[in-house]
């Protein structure tokens, strides 16, 4: 079968089933990511697994930003353009109960319920300190749009957090770098 045959196969799905199919495949990707992490964690410990995970997701941030910019034909380098693409990433697209705020020079995304963390907890595992992993991904993603976009973590494990918030990320423009550019 060729890719054209695969496209034909997918086009036979009822239109209303396409989002569910896409979300199922995203969850499959996250399951594979989690299984790799758990395997590395079991063999080499949490610190090594987190370091490898952070390296992988930093590269993924760059890759996803480039591909989404092209796919969505986004040419802007501002925060709203970056946030438009971020909402389509493998990380953000199926976050449960996410909250997003987008303004001209500021944006925020927060994860109120985290499927990954809740799955770990249901299996008797402790919270995963995902801050370095997500930070690397988001910084690399933002940098592909504009090196002057600053990513700030307000809260993310291993930080203590309220029960109704797992992580929160803010995006602003660095005035220092922007001013240097125009001098």
C-alpha positions as CSV (number, residue, x, y, z in Angstrom):
1,X,0.0,0.0,0.0
2,X,1.2,3.5,-0.8
3,X,0.7,6.7,1.2
4,X,-2.1,7.6,-1.3
5,X,-3.8,4.3,-0.2
6,X,-3.4,5.3,3.4
7,X,-4.9,8.7,2.7
8,X,-7.8,7.0,1.0
9,X,-8.2,4.7,4.0
10,X,-8.2,7.6,6.4
11,X,-10.7,9.6,4.3
12,X,-13.1,6.7,4.8
13,X,-13.3,7.5,8.5
14,X,-16.5,9.3,9.4
15,X,-15.6,13.0,9.7
16,X,-16.9,13.1,13.4
17,X,-14.5,10.3,14.3
18,X,-11.3,12.0,13.0
19,X,-10.7,14.0,16.2
20,X,-11.1,10.9,18.4
21,X,-8.8,9.0,16.1
22,X,-6.2,11.8,16.4
23,X,-6.5,12.0,20.2
24,X,-6.1,8.2,20.4
25,X,-2.9,8.3,18.4
26,X,-1.6,11.2,20.5
27,X,-2.3,9.1,23.6
28,X,-0.5,6.1,22.0
29,X,2.5,8.4,21.4
30,X,2.5,9.5,25.1
31,X,2.1,5.8,26.2
32,X,5.2,4.9,24.1
33,X,7.1,7.9,25.6
34,X,6.1,6.8,29.1
35,X,7.1,3.2,28.5
36,X,10.5,4.3,27.3
37,X,10.9,6.6,30.3
38,X,9.9,3.9,32.7
39,X,12.3,1.4,31.1
40,X,15.2,3.9,31.3
41,X,14.2,4.8,34.9
42,X,14.2,1.2,35.9
43,X,17.6,0.5,34.5
44,X,19.4,3.7,35.2
45,X,17.3,5.7,37.7
46,X,15.1,8.7,37.5
47,X,17.9,11.3,37.2
48,X,19.3,9.6,34.0
49,X,15.8,9.0,32.6
50,X,14.9,12.6,33.1
51,X,18.1,13.9,31.5
52,X,17.5,11.7,28.4
53,X,13.8,12.7,28.3
54,X,14.8,16.4,28.5
55,X,17.2,16.1,25.7
56,X,14.7,14.3,23.5
57,X,11.9,16.8,24.2
58,X,14.2,19.8,23.6
59,X,14.9,18.5,20.1
60,X,11.2,17.8,19.6
61,X,10.3,21.4,20.5
62,X,12.5,22.6,17.7
63,X,11.2,20.0,15.2
64,X,7.5,20.5,16.1
65,X,7.8,24.3,15.8
66,X,9.4,24.1,12.4
67,X,6.9,21.6,11.1
68,X,3.8,23.4,12.5
69,X,5.0,26.7,11.2
70,X,5.2,25.2,7.7
71,X,2.0,23.1,8.0
72,X,-0.1,26.0,9.4
73,X,1.7,28.6,7.2
74,X,2.5,30.7,10.2
75,X,5.0,33.5,9.3
76,X,4.6,35.7,12.4
77,X,7.3,35.8,15.1
78,X,5.1,37.2,17.8
79,X,3.7,35.5,20.8
80,X,0.2,35.0,19.4
81,X,1.7,33.2,16.3
82,X,3.8,31.0,18.5
83,X,0.8,30.2,20.7
84,X,-1.3,29.3,17.7
85,X,1.3,26.7,16.8
86,X,1.8,25.5,20.4
87,X,-1.8,24.6,20.7
88,X,-1.3,22.0,17.9
89,X,1.7,20.3,19.5
90,X,1.7,16.7,20.7
91,X,2.1,18.2,24.2
92,X,-0.7,20.8,24.3
93,X,-3.3,19.4,21.9
94,X,-4.8,16.8,24.3
95,X,-4.0,18.3,27.7
96,X,-7.0,17.8,29.9
97,X,-8.7,20.9,31.2
98,X,-5.9,23.2,30.0
99,X,-6.3,27.0,30.3
100,X,-4.8,29.3,27.8
101,X,-4.5,33.1,27.7
102,X,-3.0,34.9,24.7
103,X,-2.3,38.7,24.5
104,X,-0.1,40.7,22.2
105,X,3.1,40.4,24.3
106,X,2.1,37.8,26.9
107,X,0.7,34.3,26.9
108,X,0.1,31.6,29.5
109,X,-0.8,28.0,29.3
110,X,-1.6,25.9,32.4
111,X,-2.3,22.2,32.8
112,X,-5.0,21.8,35.4
113,X,-5.2,18.0,35.1
114,X,-2.2,16.1,33.9
115,X,-2.9,12.6,32.4
116,X,0.8,11.6,32.7
117,X,1.1,12.5,36.4
118,X,-2.3,11.1,37.2
119,X,-1.4,7.8,35.5
120,X,1.8,7.6,37.4
121,X,0.0,8.2,40.7
122,X,-2.6,5.6,39.9
123,X,0.2,3.1,39.4
124,X,1.7,3.9,42.8
125,X,4.6,5.9,41.3
126,X,5.6,9.3,42.7
127,X,5.2,12.5,40.8
128,X,7.6,13.0,38.0
129,X,9.7,16.1,38.1
130,X,8.9,17.0,34.5
131,X,9.9,20.7,34.8
132,X,13.3,20.3,33.0
133,X,11.7,18.2,30.3
134,X,8.9,20.6,29.5
135,X,11.1,23.7,30.0
136,X,13.5,22.4,27.3
137,X,10.6,21.7,24.9
138,X,8.9,25.0,25.4
139,X,12.2,27.1,25.2
140,X,13.2,25.3,22.0
141,X,9.7,25.7,20.6
142,X,9.5,29.4,21.4
143,X,13.1,30.1,20.1
144,X,12.1,28.7,16.6
145,X,9.6,31.6,16.4
146,X,11.6,34.3,18.1
147,X,14.8,34.1,20.2
148,X,13.4,37.1,22.2
149,X,10.5,35.0,23.6
150,X,11.2,34.3,27.2
151,X,9.7,31.2,28.8
152,X,8.9,31.3,32.5
153,X,7.7,28.4,34.6
154,X,5.4,29.5,37.4
155,X,4.9,26.0,38.7
156,X,5.7,22.5,37.6
157,X,6.7,19.3,39.4
158,X,9.0,18.8,41.2
159,X,7.7,22.2,42.5
160,X,4.9,21.9,45.1
161,X,1.6,22.8,43.5
162,X,-2.0,23.1,44.4
163,X,-4.3,20.1,43.7
164,X,-6.0,22.0,40.9
165,X,-2.8,23.0,39.0
166,X,0.0,20.8,37.7
167,X,2.0,23.3,35.7
168,X,1.9,26.8,34.4
169,X,4.1,28.4,31.7
170,X,4.3,32.1,30.7
171,X,5.7,33.6,27.6
172,X,6.9,37.2,27.3
173,X,9.2,39.2,25.0
174,X,12.6,40.1,26.4
175,X,12.8,43.9,26.2
176,X,16.5,43.8,26.6
177,X,17.1,41.7,23.5
178,X,14.4,43.5,21.5
179,X,16.0,46.9,22.3
180,X,19.5,45.6,21.3
181,X,18.1,44.6,17.9
182,X,17.0,48.1,17.0
183,X,20.1,50.0,18.1
